Amino acid sequence: MGQVAHQPVFTAEDFLTWESTQLDRHEFLDGEVFAMAGAEDRHVTVAGNFYIALRQHLSGSPCRTYMSDMRLQVAAVNSYFYPDVLVTCSALDLANPLAKTEPKLIIEVLSPSTAAYDRGLKFSHYRSLASLEEYVLIDLDTRNTDCYRKGADGLWVLHPFARGEAVSLASVALELSAAQLFADVVEI
C-alpha cells in the first residue's frame, strides 16, 4: 500500500508573506507551521547571557551574533527556525537582513516541551547546514551543557560540560564560565 502524499499547508514563500503579518513567531517545517511558545525567565536570561558574551567576544570580527528573533533558513529541509542564539561569519548572511543560512554556531536552551525535539529532529535538520560547526544545548534544570562539535571527518562528537564547568566553544574560540552562563538565573 502506498503512502499518502505530503500536502503542505504553505509554500516557503507563502509562509514568509503570512508570517510578516503575524504578531507571534512561527517555525516552518516543509509546509507545516508551528507557533512558538513564549519562554520563561531562566530561558531568556541564559540565552541573553550567551548572546552578550558572544557579541562582546566577536566584536570587530566579521562574525555576527543573533538572538531568537532572527530567522534561520535550512533549505535542505525546506524549513525556517528561530534558534535561541546563532553566530554566522558569512558575507551572504550579512547581506540578508531577514534570514540567515550559514551559521557556524547554534545554541538552544532546552525547555521540557521542546527538549526531545531540539535533541532529535531539529538537530537532524541543523546537521544539513554545511557551515554549522557546533550545536549547543543547555539544560536549565541540571545546568549541564551539551556541545556537539563537527569533526574534520564530518562526524558529530558530543562534548559534555557538567554543572559548574566552563563551556568551551571551538567554533568561536570562547570559554564561558558557568557563573557567566547562569548569571542572574534563579534556581528552582
RAFENLIN-V615479 format. One record per pair of residues at least 24 apart in sequence whose C-alpha atoms are under 8 Angstrom apart, sorted by sequence separation. I is the first residue (numbers start at 1). J is the second residue. D is the distance in Angstrom with one decimal. If there is no record, write none. Layout:
BEGIN
i: <I & I>
j: <J & J>
d: <D & D>
END
This chain:
BEGIN
i: <7 & 8 & 9 & 63 & 64 & 83 & 84 & 63 & 64 & 83 & 84 & 63 & 73 & 75 & 103 & 106 & 62 & 63 & 71 & 72 & 73 & 74 & 102 & 104 & 105 & 108 & 110 & 62 & 70 & 71 & 72 & 73 & 101 & 102 & 103 & 104 & 105 & 106 & 107 & 108 & 109 & 110 & 111 & 70 & 71 & 72 & 102 & 103 & 104 & 105 & 106 & 107 & 108 & 109 & 110 & 111 & 64 & 70 & 102 & 104 & 105 & 106 & 107 & 108 & 109 & 110 & 105 & 107 & 109 & 51 & 50 & 134 & 134 & 47 & 134 & 47 & 133 & 25 & 141 & 30 & 31 & 141 & 29 & 30 & 31 & 77 & 29 & 30 & 29 & 28 & 29 & 74 & 77 & 27 & 28 & 74 & 76 & 27 & 28 & 76 & 27 & 74 & 26 & 27 & 74 & 47 & 47 & 46 & 12 & 43 & 105 & 12 & 43 & 104 & 43 & 43 & 42 & 58 & 57 & 54 & 53 & 49 & 50 & 49 & 49 & 49 & 46 & 46 & 45 & 46 & 45 & 45 & 46 & 45 & 42 & 41 & 42>
j: <31 & 32 & 33 & 87 & 88 & 107 & 108 & 88 & 89 & 108 & 109 & 89 & 99 & 101 & 129 & 132 & 89 & 90 & 98 & 99 & 100 & 101 & 129 & 131 & 132 & 135 & 137 & 90 & 98 & 99 & 100 & 101 & 129 & 130 & 131 & 132 & 133 & 134 & 135 & 136 & 137 & 138 & 139 & 99 & 100 & 101 & 131 & 132 & 133 & 134 & 135 & 136 & 137 & 138 & 139 & 140 & 94 & 100 & 132 & 134 & 135 & 136 & 137 & 138 & 139 & 140 & 136 & 138 & 140 & 85 & 85 & 169 & 170 & 84 & 171 & 85 & 171 & 69 & 187 & 77 & 78 & 188 & 77 & 78 & 79 & 125 & 78 & 79 & 79 & 79 & 80 & 125 & 128 & 79 & 80 & 126 & 128 & 80 & 81 & 129 & 81 & 128 & 81 & 82 & 129 & 108 & 109 & 109 & 78 & 109 & 171 & 79 & 110 & 171 & 111 & 140 & 140 & 172 & 174 & 174 & 176 & 180 & 181 & 181 & 182 & 183 & 181 & 182 & 182 & 183 & 183 & 184 & 185 & 185 & 185 & 185 & 186>
d: <7.6 & 6.1 & 7.6 & 6.7 & 5.5 & 6.6 & 5.2 & 5.5 & 6.2 & 6.0 & 6.6 & 3.9 & 6.2 & 7.9 & 7.8 & 7.7 & 5.5 & 7.2 & 6.7 & 5.4 & 6.1 & 6.5 & 6.9 & 5.4 & 6.0 & 7.9 & 6.5 & 7.7 & 7.2 & 4.8 & 4.9 & 5.2 & 7.9 & 7.6 & 5.9 & 4.2 & 6.0 & 6.5 & 5.9 & 6.2 & 5.8 & 5.8 & 7.6 & 6.5 & 6.4 & 5.9 & 5.3 & 5.5 & 5.1 & 4.9 & 5.0 & 4.6 & 5.1 & 4.8 & 5.4 & 7.6 & 8.0 & 7.5 & 7.1 & 6.6 & 6.0 & 6.3 & 6.1 & 6.5 & 6.5 & 6.8 & 7.8 & 7.8 & 7.3 & 6.4 & 7.6 & 7.7 & 7.9 & 6.2 & 6.5 & 6.6 & 6.1 & 7.9 & 7.9 & 6.5 & 7.8 & 7.6 & 7.5 & 4.9 & 8.0 & 6.6 & 6.5 & 5.5 & 4.6 & 5.1 & 6.7 & 7.2 & 8.0 & 7.6 & 5.0 & 7.1 & 6.5 & 5.7 & 6.7 & 7.8 & 5.1 & 7.6 & 8.0 & 6.9 & 6.8 & 7.9 & 6.7 & 7.5 & 7.1 & 6.2 & 6.8 & 7.5 & 7.8 & 6.8 & 7.8 & 7.3 & 7.3 & 7.9 & 7.4 & 7.8 & 7.6 & 6.9 & 6.2 & 5.7 & 7.3 & 7.2 & 6.1 & 5.9 & 7.8 & 7.6 & 7.9 & 7.3 & 7.2 & 6.6 & 5.5 & 8.0 & 7.0>
END
